[in-house]
Amino acid sequence: MVQEQMLKVEDIKRKRLQVKKKQRIEIEMIKEVILDMEQTNKRLLKKLTDLKLKIHGNKILRETFYAYYKQLFHLINCAPDEVPTYPEGFLNFSKPTLLL
């Protein structure tokens, strides 16, 4: 009787350890994905900024850029409480701006 209870306790402990290990692995995977997303977003923002500077004077390119820009962030599907920030004047096409 006592041995059965000891075996049950050991089994429960083993299962808890397995769950904790699995959770740690999943947390590490989530961290890696978040870091990859942050790096990708930084690269995309730099490319978008470069494009914005190149197309400033061309109305058709400007409208196309804005349409693709909206689609891009719709596809990324950011969390509702996560609002991306951009340099001041990033989407202001009415006057030339240099972003450094």
WOURRA-V210754 format. One record per residue. N is the residue number from 0. RES is the residue in one small letter. NEAR is the number of other ideal C-beta (glycine too) atoms within 8 Angstrom. Layout:
# WOURRA-V210754
N:RES:NEAR + N:RES:NEAR
This chain:
# WOURRA-V210754
0:m:4 + 1:v:5 + 2:q:6 + 3:e:7 + 4:q:8 + 5:m:8 + 6:l:8 + 7:k:8 + 8:v:8 + 9:e:8 + 10:d:8 + 11:i:8 + 12:k:8 + 13:r:8 + 14:k:8 + 15:r:8 + 16:l:8 + 17:q:8 + 18:v:8 + 19:k:8 + 20:k:8 + 21:k:8 + 22:q:8 + 23:r:8 + 24:i:8 + 25:e:8 + 26:i:8 + 27:e:8 + 28:m:8 + 29:i:8 + 30:k:8 + 31:e:8 + 32:v:8 + 33:i:8 + 34:l:8 + 35:d:8 + 36:m:8 + 37:e:8 + 38:q:8 + 39:t:8 + 40:n:10 + 41:k:8 + 42:r:8 + 43:l:9 + 44:l:9 + 45:k:8 + 46:k:8 + 47:l:9 + 48:t:11 + 49:d:8 + 50:l:9 + 51:k:13 + 52:l:9 + 53:k:7 + 54:i:10 + 55:h:9 + 56:g:3 + 57:n:7 + 58:k:5 + 59:i:6 + 60:l:9 + 61:r:11 + 62:e:8 + 63:t:8 + 64:f:11 + 65:y:10 + 66:a:8 + 67:y:8 + 68:y:10 + 69:k:8 + 70:q:8 + 71:l:9 + 72:f:9 + 73:h:7 + 74:l:6 + 75:i:7 + 76:n:4 + 77:c:8 + 78:a:4 + 79:p:4 + 80:d:4 + 81:e:6 + 82:v:5 + 83:p:7 + 84:t:3 + 85:y:7 + 86:p:6 + 87:e:4 + 88:g:7 + 89:f:9 + 90:l:8 + 91:n:7 + 92:f:7 + 93:s:3 + 94:k:4 + 95:p:4 + 96:t:6 + 97:l:5 + 98:l:9 + 99:l:2
